[in-house]
Amino acid sequence: MRKVAAVIQARMGSTRVPGKVMINLNGKPIIQHILEGLKKSYAFTDYILATTKDPRNDEMVDFAKNILKIKVYREEAEDDIAARLFNSSLESNQSDGIVKVNADCPIVDPKVINKIANTFVTSEADYVSNKIEWTYPKGLSCEALSNSSLKWCHENLNSNHDRELVCDYIKNNSSQFFQLAINSEDSLGHRNWMLDTPEELDILKVVFDEFHDKEFEYQSIESFLVQKYGVNYEW
């Protein structure tokens, strides 16, 4: 069975919600909530923050190293995600791939992450994700990628567009990269639980207040949001 590391892709330079990964919710920064959700989901070989050398990330990096005690990789180029993810994978010499979550997806359902991680380690897939077919809310996005696929992309992709959207490149080239889709039994792909705007932060605070002493479970969150805001709620 293969082994896999967890990677949190994050930066502090968001224009709409600056420093969002360090925003405090129920006494903890968002990055800590994400890490705790990952630790509940699967026994990863390592936990790695993948960011850049932008000085605005220094506060986050210091917190990750000194408080969370996780590994950190900082890429020079802001938008070269191919390099950032490949070099982050090298931080774990025990793993065959990574499970990646983005910091703009603060809600981590451990069961969803576990399903993706377990499918990856028990298969030969290059790419396992709930993004191949959108049946989960977009804020629960997660991708497992083999080290070999990341290495190939880092060494062979030349355009800035492909290097920045390297995960989409892998997802969109199923003839080259073996893929497995993780689908929900519910059809919630129209929901968007990401943190991209101040208004979305307000709703996120409500969710964290409600579930502060409970494990995030996406069906329970959906039921809560429908009850509070109505079936046609907009995040």
C-alpha positions as CSV (number, residue, x, y, z in Angstrom):
1,M,0.0,0.0,0.0
2,R,1.3,3.4,-0.9
3,K,1.9,6.3,1.6
4,V,0.8,9.8,1.3
5,A,1.6,13.2,2.8
6,A,-0.8,16.1,3.4
7,V,-0.2,19.5,1.8
8,I,-1.9,22.8,2.6
9,Q,-1.6,25.2,-0.3
10,A,-1.8,28.7,1.1
11,R,-0.7,32.3,0.8
12,M,-1.5,35.6,2.6
13,G,-1.7,37.9,-0.4
14,S,-5.5,37.5,-1.2
15,T,-6.8,40.9,-2.4
16,R,-10.5,40.3,-1.3
17,V,-9.8,38.7,2.1
18,P,-6.2,39.6,3.0
19,G,-4.4,37.2,5.3
20,K,-7.5,34.9,5.4
21,V,-5.5,31.8,6.4
22,M,-4.6,33.5,9.7
23,I,-8.1,34.8,10.4
24,N,-9.2,33.6,13.9
25,L,-12.3,31.5,14.1
26,N,-13.3,30.2,17.6
27,G,-9.9,30.9,19.0
28,K,-7.8,29.4,16.2
29,P,-6.5,30.6,12.9
30,I,-8.0,29.0,9.8
31,I,-4.8,27.1,9.0
32,Q,-4.9,25.4,12.4
33,H,-8.5,24.3,11.8
34,I,-7.5,22.9,8.4
35,L,-4.6,21.0,9.9
36,E,-6.7,19.6,12.7
37,G,-9.2,18.3,10.2
38,L,-6.5,16.7,8.2
39,K,-5.1,14.9,11.3
40,K,-8.5,13.5,12.1
41,S,-9.0,12.2,8.6
42,Y,-6.0,10.0,7.9
43,A,-2.5,9.0,9.2
44,F,-0.5,11.0,6.7
45,T,3.3,10.6,6.7
46,D,3.9,14.4,6.9
47,Y,2.0,17.7,7.0
48,I,3.4,20.4,4.8
49,L,2.6,24.0,4.2
50,A,3.2,24.9,0.5
51,T,3.6,28.7,0.1
52,T,5.9,31.3,-1.4
53,K,8.8,33.5,-0.4
54,D,6.5,36.6,-0.5
55,P,7.2,38.4,2.9
56,R,3.5,38.7,3.5
57,N,3.6,34.9,4.2
58,D,6.2,35.2,7.0
59,E,3.6,35.4,9.8
60,M,1.8,32.2,8.5
61,V,5.2,30.4,8.0
62,D,6.3,31.3,11.6
63,F,3.0,30.0,13.0
64,A,3.2,26.8,10.9
65,K,6.8,26.1,12.0
66,N,6.8,27.1,15.6
67,I,3.2,26.5,16.8
68,L,1.8,23.9,14.5
69,K,5.2,22.1,14.1
70,I,4.7,21.2,10.5
71,K,7.1,21.3,7.5
72,V,7.1,24.3,5.2
73,Y,8.2,24.7,1.6
74,R,8.4,28.2,0.1
75,E,8.6,28.6,-3.7
76,E,10.2,31.7,-5.3
77,A,7.5,32.2,-8.0
78,E,4.1,33.1,-6.8
79,D,2.2,31.4,-9.6
80,D,4.4,28.4,-10.3
81,I,2.2,25.8,-8.6
82,A,3.8,23.0,-10.5
83,A,7.1,23.8,-8.9
84,R,5.6,24.5,-5.5
85,L,3.7,21.2,-5.3
86,F,6.5,19.1,-6.7
87,N,9.1,20.6,-4.3
88,S,6.7,20.3,-1.4
89,S,6.3,16.6,-2.1
90,L,10.1,16.2,-1.7
91,E,9.7,17.4,1.9
92,S,8.3,14.0,2.6
93,N,10.8,11.3,1.6
94,Q,8.4,8.5,2.8
95,S,5.4,9.3,0.6
96,D,4.3,8.3,-2.9
97,G,2.1,11.3,-3.3
98,I,0.3,14.1,-1.7
99,V,-3.3,15.0,-0.6
100,K,-3.7,18.7,-1.2
101,V,-6.2,21.1,0.2
102,N,-6.3,24.8,-0.4
103,A,-6.5,27.4,2.4
104,D,-9.6,29.0,0.8
105,C,-11.4,25.7,1.7
106,P,-11.5,26.0,5.6
107,I,-14.3,23.4,6.1
108,V,-12.5,20.0,6.2
109,D,-14.8,16.9,6.4
110,P,-12.5,14.2,7.7
111,K,-14.6,11.4,6.1
112,V,-14.3,13.0,2.7
113,I,-10.5,13.4,3.0
114,N,-10.2,9.9,4.3
115,K,-12.1,8.5,1.3
116,I,-9.8,10.3,-1.1
117,A,-6.6,9.3,0.7
118,N,-7.6,5.7,1.1
119,T,-8.6,5.4,-2.6
120,F,-5.2,6.9,-3.6
121,V,-3.0,4.6,-1.4
122,T,-4.9,1.4,-2.3
123,S,-4.7,2.1,-6.1
124,E,-2.2,3.0,-8.8
125,A,-4.0,6.3,-9.6
126,D,-2.1,9.5,-10.4
127,Y,-5.1,11.6,-9.5
128,V,-7.9,11.0,-7.1
129,S,-10.4,13.8,-6.4
130,N,-13.9,15.0,-5.8
131,K,-13.3,17.6,-8.4
132,I,-13.6,15.3,-11.5
133,E,-17.3,15.4,-11.1
134,W,-18.8,18.1,-9.0
135,T,-21.1,16.3,-6.5
136,Y,-19.6,17.8,-3.3
137,P,-19.8,21.5,-2.3
138,K,-16.8,23.3,-3.9
139,G,-15.4,24.3,-0.5
140,L,-14.8,20.6,0.2
141,S,-12.4,20.3,-2.8
142,C,-9.5,17.9,-2.3
143,E,-7.0,16.3,-4.7
144,A,-4.5,13.4,-4.3
145,L,-1.6,13.5,-6.7
146,S,1.2,11.0,-7.3
147,N,4.7,12.2,-7.0
148,S,5.4,10.9,-10.5
149,S,2.7,13.0,-12.0
150,L,3.9,16.1,-10.2
151,K,7.5,15.4,-11.3
152,W,6.5,15.0,-14.9
153,C,4.5,18.3,-14.9
154,H,7.3,20.2,-13.2
155,E,9.8,19.0,-15.7
156,N,7.7,19.2,-18.9
157,L,5.1,21.9,-18.6
158,N,6.3,25.2,-20.2
159,S,3.4,27.6,-20.3
160,N,2.7,29.8,-17.3
161,H,-1.0,28.9,-17.5
162,D,-0.4,25.1,-17.3
163,R,2.2,25.5,-14.5
164,E,-0.2,27.7,-12.4
165,L,-3.1,25.3,-13.0
166,V,-1.1,22.1,-12.8
167,C,-3.8,20.2,-11.0
168,D,-6.3,21.1,-13.7
169,Y,-3.8,20.0,-16.3
170,I,-3.5,16.6,-14.7
171,K,-7.3,16.3,-14.3
172,N,-7.9,17.3,-17.9
173,N,-5.4,14.7,-19.3
174,S,-7.0,11.5,-18.2
175,S,-5.3,9.6,-21.1
176,Q,-1.9,10.4,-19.6
177,F,-2.7,10.3,-15.9
178,F,-4.8,7.5,-14.4
179,Q,-7.7,9.0,-12.5
180,L,-10.3,8.0,-10.0
181,A,-13.4,10.1,-9.1
182,I,-14.8,10.4,-5.6
183,N,-18.5,11.2,-5.7
184,S,-21.1,12.2,-3.1
185,E,-24.3,10.3,-2.8
186,D,-25.9,13.8,-2.8
187,S,-25.9,16.3,-5.6
188,L,-24.4,19.3,-3.9
189,G,-22.0,20.5,-6.7
190,H,-24.0,23.7,-7.0
191,R,-23.0,24.7,-3.5
192,N,-19.9,26.9,-3.0
193,W,-18.4,26.8,0.6
194,M,-15.1,28.5,-0.3
195,L,-13.7,31.6,1.4
196,D,-13.2,34.3,-1.3
197,T,-15.1,37.3,-0.1
198,P,-15.8,39.2,3.2
199,E,-19.5,38.1,2.9
200,E,-18.5,34.5,2.7
201,L,-16.4,35.0,5.9
202,D,-19.5,36.1,7.7
203,I,-21.3,32.9,6.8
204,L,-18.3,30.8,7.7
205,K,-18.2,32.3,11.2
206,V,-21.8,31.2,11.6
207,V,-20.9,27.7,10.6
208,F,-17.9,27.5,12.9
209,D,-19.9,28.8,15.8
210,E,-22.5,26.1,15.2
211,F,-20.0,23.3,14.8
212,H,-17.3,24.4,17.1
213,D,-17.6,21.3,19.3
214,K,-18.6,18.9,16.5
215,E,-16.8,17.2,13.7
216,F,-17.5,18.8,10.3
217,E,-19.8,16.5,8.3
218,Y,-20.9,18.0,5.0
219,Q,-24.5,16.7,5.1
220,S,-25.0,18.1,8.6
221,I,-23.6,21.5,7.4
222,E,-25.9,21.5,4.4
223,S,-28.9,20.8,6.6
224,F,-28.0,23.6,9.0
225,L,-27.5,26.1,6.2
226,V,-30.8,25.2,4.6
227,Q,-32.6,25.4,7.9
228,K,-31.0,28.8,8.7
229,Y,-31.0,30.5,5.2
230,G,-33.5,28.5,3.1
231,V,-33.0,25.9,0.4
232,N,-31.9,28.6,-2.1
233,Y,-29.2,30.1,0.2
234,E,-26.2,31.6,-1.4
235,W,-22.8,31.4,0.3
